[in-house]
C-alpha cells in the first residue's frame, strides 16, 4: 500500500456529513477505518472485525450520528473504544487463567494457566515484562518504563510487539 492510502485529512474528521445516507458514509469511511485499525492492531482480520463492529454501532445510532458535527470522529472513537474493550477482555482472561482455579473443572484452569505461561515464556524478556506489568498488573506504560528502566515510548513499543506476537501465536493455535 502506498503512503497516501493511510492519509486521513484532519479536516475530514470535523466535517458534518452531508445528507443522512449511511450507505454513502459507509462506502467513504470503511476503507480508511479498516486501514487505520490495521495500523493499530497489526492484524487485517481483527482490523476488519473492529471496523465492521464500529460501523454497525454507528448504523444503529445513525439517526443521531449523522447530525453530529463529526460523524467520522464518532466512528473512529467508537472503533478505538471497541479495540480497548477487546484488549481489556484479553487481559482479564489472562488474569483469570493465571489465578487459582475454583471452578467446576480444575483441569481446564490448569490448561489455561499453562497456555498463558507458555505464550508468555515464548516472548523476549523485555516484551514479557512489559505485557505483564501493563496488562496483568495494570501499571501504565509510563510507570512500566520507570520500573523497567527504559523510556515510556520503549515500554509502549515492547508492549505493542508483545501483543502482536501473542495474538499471532493464539491465532496459530486455534
N, C-alpha and C positions, 0 to 999 in steps of 0.2 A: 504494500500500500504506500501511496505517496504521502508526503508530509501534509499536503493540503487536505487529504481525506480526514484528518483528525482536527482540522481547524474549525473552531466554533466562534463565530462573530460574537463578541461580548454584547453588542447592541441587540443581537437577536434574542438574547436571554431576557431582555427587558421589554420587548415589543409585545403589544397586545395582539392577540390572534384576530385577524380579520375574519368575520363570519363565525359561524358556530359549527362548521363541518368537521367532525372528528376524523373522518377519513383523510381529508387533506392534511390535518395536523399529524396523524399517524404516518402518512407517507413522507412527509417532510422531516419528521423528527426521529423516526425509528432507526434509520441507518446511522445517524450521528450518535444517538444514545447508545446503540449497541457497540459502536467503535469506542466511545468514551469508557463504557463499562469494561470492555475488553482490556483497555489500558489499566484499569483499576484492579480487576480481579485476575487478569492474566490467563483466562480460560474462555475460549469462544462460546462454549456451551453454557457455562454459568452466566456469562455476559448476556447471552441471548435470553436465557430464562429470566434474569433480572429485568431486562428491557421489556419483555412481554408482560411480566407481572406489574411493572410500573405503569405501563400503558393501559392495562386492564383497570388498575385503580383509578387512573385519570379518567378513563371512559365512564366508570361508574359515577364519577362526580362531574362529568363534562358540563352539565347544566350550570354549575358554579365556576368550574375551572376556566371555561372559555371567556368568562367575564373578567378574569383576573388581569392585572397589569402584565403579568409574566406567566402565561401558561407553560412555557418552556422551562422556566425556572422551577415551577411547581413540579413538573415532570422529573427534572434532574434531582431535585430534593427528595422526591418520592423514591427514585431509584437508589440514591445513596443511603437513604434510611433502610430500604429493604436489604441492601448489602450489609449494613451494620447489624441488622437483626440476624442475618444469616451467620455472621461471624460470632455473635453472642451465643447463638444456638450451638455452634460448633464448640465454642469454649465451654459451654455448660455441659455438653455431652462428654467432653474430655475430663472435666472436673468430676462428673458423676462416675465416669469409668475408672478414675483413679481413687475414688473414695471407697471405703469398705462396703461391701455388698450386704444389704439387709433384705433384699427382695426374695421372692419365692424361688428363683433359680440362681443359686450361688455360682454355678458353673458359668453362666452367661456373663456375670460380673467379672469373674476371673479372666475369661477370654477377652472381654472388652478392655480391661486394665492391661492385659498382656499386649493387646494390639496397640494401645496408646503408647505403652513403654517401647515397643518395637519400633513404632513410627518415629518417636522422639529420638531413640538411640541412633536411627539412621541419619539424623540431621548432623551437620557440623556443629561443634560445641557452641560457637557464637550464636548461631540460629536457634539452637535448642534452648540456650539460656534466655534469649530474647523472647521466644514464644512462651516459655514457662512463666517468666516474670510478668509479661503483659496479659497473656490470655488466661493463664491459670490463677495467678496470684492477684491480677487486677491492677498491677502497677502501671502507671502511664509511661509512655515512651521516653519522656524527659528523665523521669526517675530511674527507669531501666538503664538509660545511658550512664547516669551517675553511678548506679550500683555496679555496672559492668566496666566502668572506667573508660567509656567511649562517648563520642558526641551523640546527642539525641537523634540527629539525622542518620547516623550509622546504625543506631539501635532500630530505627524505623526500617532501614534497608534490610537489616538482618531479619526483622520480623516479617517483612514482605516476602523475602526469599523463603523463609521457613513455611509461611502459609502456602505459598505456591508449591513447594516441594511436598508438603503434607497432602494438599489437595490432589496433586498428581498421583501420589502413592495410593491414596484411598481409592481414587477412580480406577487405578490399575488393578487393585484387589477386588473391586466389585465386578 
